Amino acid sequence: MKYLKNYLLYIISVICLFIFLSVSIYMFKSRANVLSQRFYNKLNKFENIEDGNIKYPNFDVKEIDSEIEKIVNIYKKEKNVEVSYTTYVTEDILNTFFIIKDNGVTSYKNLNFDIKTREFVSNNQVFDFNSMGSLVLDKVKSKYSSNVYNIISADNFKNAYVSVSDNGVSIYFDPRLFNNLEYDVKVILSNGEEKISEEFYDKVIAFTFDDGPSKYTIDVMNTLISNGSKATFFELGNRMKYNQETVKSLYNGGMEVASHTYAHKNLNKLSEAEIDEEVNSTNIIFNEITGANIGLVRPPYGNANSKVKSRVLYPLILWDVDTEDWLYRDAEHTYNHILENAKDGDIILMHDIYPETLEAVKMVVPVLISRGYKITTVSELASIKGYNLEISTTYRYFK
Ligand code: NI
């Protein structure tokens, strides 16, 4: 009997101890949760400090604010320096990203504060460059010129800065690495799918490429695709014939394949029968390759007199921004020409037969997108701008 009593007491005390421990762990945990929730809320209610051209956040958390001040104090005494920032709090991390313009030269800095451990962490801890670096480099390769790519891969992310936002993690590369680039070099690793095509665009332009297909055509297309963009390729019948796989890839890749006639002759100098032959044979070849029909024609040299117009029973597409890429054969020139001249509704003329043009496309597409442009096909531009394309009619732009 005595044994049983002790035994019961023993059981009861074990149960009590268990309940006590569970309750205290639960209370401890929920208190910790409440504390980190409170801290999270506090970090979200930061104050924006403006001191001349210097802007920075104040979180009313000594350890964080003093680190921020260390950065800001470097620039406070200097003239012609502008500091702006973005800041973002997730459940795990507070990220503050600074953009510093020092006498016109841009650079970046950022801070990451781990909310759970209450310690600062390096960019490599926020974003693991060791394991994810190749993904970042792939994105750089598809968006920027080979020159930019080579510099970034040689730098090995030593001058990479991290900005966290709703969209995911953006990795910025120090502009001082590159010579005179007008645009930010950055890679966005989004949380979900990248939805470039669903972003809001206030300006639309058509990219057009003539005289191909060539060995550069697929790379031009892939650059467009990786930037959520499209173009119209006015290709020659006599080149489609020998580059059928390229034509198929363009068509299946969502590009618009159109006709630049069969052999690039000056249509103004041809007889009616010869004009028909140049146009119709190209449609037959395209139809044999893809099963689809040509929808647009671009006359070689832009030459289309009234006789030509009356024989070509397609809309005739000219252009209003001529990059003269064939003349200069210089990526930088093509890049600058587009950025200086392209406006809403324009049709841009390039040629997918030059490596310099491919290079220019890689450089200019991300910049145009960052300036609010949608880059698309001639037909889509026309339809966005409310045009009904008519046969035997020339178009230079859609405004
Ligand atoms: Ni041409």
Boltz pocket constraint, residues with backbone or C-beta under 6 A from the ligand:
constraints:
  - pocket:
      binder: B
      contacts: [[A, 210], [A, 211], [A, 260], [A, 264], [A, 300], [A, 301]]
      max_distance: 6.0
